[in-house]
């Protein structure tokens, strides 16, 4: 009888993880460049049990695990801001964090810091860094589809888009920045991705789909919760019979 409790508890934990992913997606529905999370379910260990001379197979429930982000292209909206950049295709902007670590992002809402260096919304600088000359404002900057940054006839550098061999193994910070891991592989030059100046890629979260999934997940959670209550009642009856 305890196996039933364990199975139901495992199911509740799996549904809770699914709800956490849905909640994070909905919280980032307005985050530029955000990619929705994907969660997969799998069966736990099965055991053969002999009952009344008959061998049956019982499972230990289900588990859930995060398997990466959806890589579908989010809608590209025009903003007109010269340092707003959207990526079309597979690729990421590469930025350097204050501790020297590298992060990847598709959030192209850039600006400049006090030294005139192009930074993202978190204050992390593009890698390689691009610095505007003294007296030059963002409105004078032109960025080509291949990332070449110019002011008038002067080339300041190139925004180099990167990708990784296994994007599903990038470590998310819960927002739009991702950290490369040993499993994801090291960043390398992206292929045919293009940059659009004066535009931003919106989140690819489908609100209607996420809400429908939330309802079904909550119902599954309630069902497994009811199973635990039923198991508890059965155990109570069994204890009374023994007495």
C-alpha positions as a printed NumPy array, in Angstrom:
array([[  0.   ,   0.   ,   0.   ],
       [  2.907,   2.319,   0.641],
       [  3.85 ,   1.973,  -3.022],
       [  0.656,   3.814,  -3.927],
       [  1.611,   6.705,  -1.671],
       [  5.095,   6.871,  -3.177],
       [  3.74 ,   6.818,  -6.729],
       [  1.232,   9.576,  -6.031],
       [  3.844,  11.704,  -4.264],
       [  6.215,  11.31 ,  -7.23 ],
       [  3.408,  12.391,  -9.551],
       [  2.732,  15.496,  -7.47 ],
       [  6.422,  16.424,  -7.514],
       [  6.52 ,  16.01 , -11.303],
       [  3.44 ,  18.194, -11.792],
       [  4.925,  20.787,  -9.434],
       [  8.019,  20.995, -11.628],
       [  5.823,  21.447, -14.688],
       [  3.945,  24.257, -12.93 ],
       [  7.246,  25.939, -12.051],
       [  8.265,  25.945, -15.725],
       [  4.883,  27.336, -16.792],
       [  5.079,  30.063, -14.151],
       [  8.541,  31.092, -15.326],
       [  7.338,  31.231, -18.939],
       [  4.366,  33.423, -18.056],
       [  6.557,  35.682, -15.92 ],
       [  8.817,  36.258, -18.948],
       [  6.119,  36.706, -21.586],
       [  7.282,  40.321, -22.042],
       [ 11.022,  39.57 , -21.841],
       [ 12.654,  40.213, -25.218],
       [ 14.41 ,  37.17 , -26.634],
       [ 13.082,  34.798, -23.972],
       [ 12.539,  31.169, -25.024],
       [  9.9  ,  29.025, -23.332],
       [ 11.029,  26.057, -21.233],
       [ 10.401,  22.422, -22.125],
       [  9.678,  19.747, -19.53 ],
       [  9.539,  16.   , -20.226],
       [  7.981,  13.233, -18.145],
       [  9.362,   9.725, -17.724],
       [  8.353,   6.591, -15.828],
       [ 10.157,   5.678, -12.65 ],
       [ 11.314,   2.161, -11.784],
       [  8.934,  -0.776, -12.358],
       [  8.936,  -3.784, -10.041],
       [  7.413,  -7.233, -10.314],
       [  5.17 ,  -8.025,  -7.349],
       [  3.605, -11.404,  -6.537],
       [  0.072, -11.125,  -5.162],
       [ -2.153, -14.136,  -4.513],
       [  0.021, -16.304,  -6.724],
       [ -0.076, -13.828,  -9.605],
       [  2.912, -11.781, -10.69 ],
       [  2.025,  -8.193, -11.551],
       [  4.116,  -5.17 , -12.48 ],
       [  3.816,  -1.996, -10.435],
       [  5.39 ,   1.348, -11.177],
       [  6.861,   3.917,  -8.815],
       [  5.223,   6.891, -10.516],
       [  6.592,   9.517, -12.876],
       [  9.29 ,  12.153, -12.812],
       [  9.733,  15.405, -14.708],
       [ 12.897,  17.062, -15.904],
       [ 13.834,  20.234, -17.736],
       [ 15.059,  19.351, -21.247],
       [ 15.87 ,  22.796, -22.63 ],
       [ 14.181,  25.733, -24.263],
       [ 12.014,  25.987, -27.35 ],
       [ 14.089,  27.374, -30.214],
       [ 11.226,  28.714, -32.316],
       [ 11.696,  32.243, -33.595],
       [  9.85 ,  34.882, -31.591],
       [  7.984,  37.708, -33.391],
       [ 10.219,  40.598, -34.442],
       [  8.807,  44.024, -33.615],
       [ 10.133,  47.306, -34.974],
       [ 11.135,  49.866, -32.34 ],
       [ 13.179,  52.354, -34.33 ],
       [ 15.781,  52.583, -31.554],
       [ 19.25 ,  52.361, -33.173],
       [ 20.697,  50.07 , -30.503],
       [ 17.735,  47.692, -30.44 ],
       [ 18.819,  44.552, -32.295],
       [ 16.885,  41.43 , -33.25 ],
       [ 18.335,  38.122, -34.421],
       [ 16.734,  36.296, -37.334],
       [ 17.81 ,  32.664, -37.335],
       [ 19.844,  30.569, -34.899],
       [ 22.339,  32.5  , -32.842],
       [ 23.007,  34.533, -29.72 ],
       [ 24.637,  37.791, -28.726],
       [ 27.66 ,  37.153, -26.533],
       [ 28.224,  39.385, -23.505],
       [ 30.822,  39.534, -20.735],
       [ 29.69 ,  39.597, -17.122],
       [ 31.49 ,  41.643, -14.424],
       [ 33.193,  38.483, -13.131],
       [ 34.643,  37.832, -16.584],
       [ 32.237,  35.011, -17.388],
       [ 30.474,  34.738, -20.724],
       [ 26.707,  34.756, -21.176],
       [ 24.55 ,  34.327, -24.283],
       [ 21.306,  36.139, -24.97 ],
       [ 18.822,  36.929, -27.724],
       [ 17.639,  40.039, -25.907],
       [ 18.97 ,  42.801, -28.127],
       [ 17.877,  45.822, -26.062],
       [ 21.314,  47.459, -25.954],
       [ 22.556,  50.822, -24.774],
       [ 25.884,  52.403, -23.832],
       [ 27.561,  52.71 , -20.448],
       [ 29.418,  55.696, -19.022],
       [ 32.493,  54.849, -21.087],
       [ 30.57 ,  54.646, -24.352],
       [ 30.766,  50.849, -24.564],
       [ 27.702,  48.997, -25.867],
       [ 26.   ,  47.013, -23.086],
       [ 22.807,  45.019, -22.63 ],
       [ 19.986,  45.733, -20.169],
       [ 21.922,  43.991, -17.36 ],
       [ 24.947,  46.215, -17.952],
       [ 27.027,  43.422, -19.495],
       [ 29.232,  44.421, -22.41 ],
       [ 29.136,  42.887, -25.851],
       [ 31.971,  40.484, -26.58 ],
       [ 34.086,  41.577, -28.332],
       [ 33.482,  45.024, -26.85 ],
       [ 32.499,  47.905, -29.125],
       [ 33.107,  51.462, -27.943],
       [ 31.59 ,  54.578, -29.477],
       [ 33.948,  57.503, -30.101],
       [ 33.655,  60.485, -27.77 ],
       [ 30.734,  62.715, -28.712],
       [ 29.002,  60.031, -30.806],
       [ 25.468,  59.071, -29.795],
       [ 23.586,  55.856, -30.452],
       [ 21.442,  57.579, -33.106],
       [ 24.536,  57.899, -35.327],
       [ 25.341,  54.197, -35.215],
       [ 24.555,  51.943, -38.169],
       [ 24.581,  48.17 , -37.789],
       [ 24.504,  45.93 , -40.864],
       [ 22.852,  42.529, -41.045],
       [ 26.278,  40.875, -40.581],
       [ 26.857,  42.876, -37.384],
       [ 29.287,  45.439, -38.785],
       [ 29.047,  48.625, -36.695],
       [ 29.8  ,  51.932, -38.39 ],
       [ 29.562,  55.642, -37.654],
       [ 29.683,  57.569, -40.912],
       [ 32.511,  55.971, -42.887],
       [ 34.314,  54.691, -39.813],
       [ 34.003,  51.015, -38.819],
       [ 33.96 ,  50.497, -35.058],
       [ 33.848,  46.7  , -35.019],
       [ 31.526,  43.775, -35.617],
       [ 28.87 ,  42.184, -33.445],
       [ 29.6  ,  38.482, -33.806],
       [ 26.707,  36.103, -33.308],
       [ 27.52 ,  32.731, -31.77 ],
       [ 25.854,  29.393, -31.141],
       [ 26.716,  26.198, -29.249],
       [ 26.652,  22.524, -30.318],
       [ 23.891,  21.639, -27.813],
       [ 21.684,  24.663, -26.958],
       [ 19.385,  22.543, -24.758],
       [ 22.199,  22.276, -22.208],
       [ 22.674,  26.027, -21.777],
       [ 22.077,  27.064, -18.169],
       [ 19.288,  29.63 , -17.805],
       [ 19.348,  32.437, -15.258],
       [ 15.535,  32.5  , -15.288],
       [ 15.427,  35.435, -17.701],
       [ 17.007,  36.036, -21.093],
       [ 20.668,  35.229, -20.335],
       [ 22.124,  31.754, -20.743],
       [ 25.426,  30.376, -19.5  ],
       [ 27.422,  27.861, -21.586],
       [ 28.202,  24.572, -19.853],
       [ 30.445,  21.602, -20.57 ],
       [ 27.38 ,  19.77 , -21.93 ],
       [ 26.344,  22.654, -24.225],
       [ 29.823,  23.067, -25.669],
       [ 31.831,  26.227, -26.209],
       [ 30.362,  29.163, -28.19 ],
       [ 31.272,  29.181, -31.87 ],
       [ 30.457,  31.422, -34.802],
       [ 26.825,  31.251, -35.909],
       [ 25.95 ,  30.415, -39.495],
       [ 23.371,  32.308, -41.517],
       [ 21.784,  34.329, -38.703],
       [ 21.089,  37.998, -39.447],
       [ 20.814,  41.103, -37.298],
       [ 17.974,  43.613, -37.704],
       [ 18.695,  47.105, -36.387],
       [ 15.876,  49.06 , -34.771],
       [ 13.949,  45.922, -33.825],
       [ 13.588,  43.433, -30.982],
       [ 12.674,  39.761, -30.897],
       [  9.746,  39.21 , -28.556],
       [  9.299,  36.22 , -26.283],
       [  8.108,  33.061, -28.063],
       [  5.792,  32.155, -25.169],
       [  2.278,  31.258, -26.355],
       [  0.106,  32.562, -23.513],
       [ -3.028,  30.643, -24.554],
       [ -1.08 ,  27.382, -24.766],
       [  0.612,  27.984, -21.409],
       [ -2.696,  28.757, -19.679],
       [ -4.304,  25.605, -21.066],
       [ -1.295,  23.568, -19.928],
       [ -1.479,  25.161, -16.49 ],
       [ -5.124,  24.112, -16.084],
       [ -4.425,  20.503, -17.115],
       [ -1.35 ,  20.349, -14.862],
       [ -3.292,  21.664, -11.884],
       [ -5.99 ,  19.065, -12.449],
       [ -3.395,  16.306, -12.604],
       [ -1.9  ,  17.612,  -9.372],
       [ -5.331,  17.558,  -7.717],
       [ -5.914,  14.008,  -8.98 ],
       [ -2.69 ,  12.681,  -7.481],
       [ -3.471,  14.562,  -4.275],
       [ -6.828,  12.78 ,  -4.132],
       [ -5.029,   9.469,  -4.635],
       [ -2.928,  10.145,  -1.545],
       [ -6.055,  10.89 ,   0.475],
       [ -7.653,   7.647,  -0.727],
       [ -4.528,   5.651,   0.154],
       [ -4.501,   7.249,   3.591],
       [ -8.134,   6.311,   4.185],
       [ -7.469,   2.717,   3.095],
       [ -4.517,   2.47 ,   5.464],
       [ -6.679,   3.819,   8.285],
       [ -9.339,   1.169,   7.593],
       [ -6.695,  -1.561,   7.48 ],
       [ -5.307,  -0.457,  10.846],
       [ -8.775,  -0.547,  12.38 ],
       [ -9.353,  -4.082,  11.059],
       [ -6.092,  -5.25 ,  12.654],
       [ -7.153,  -3.816,  15.946]])
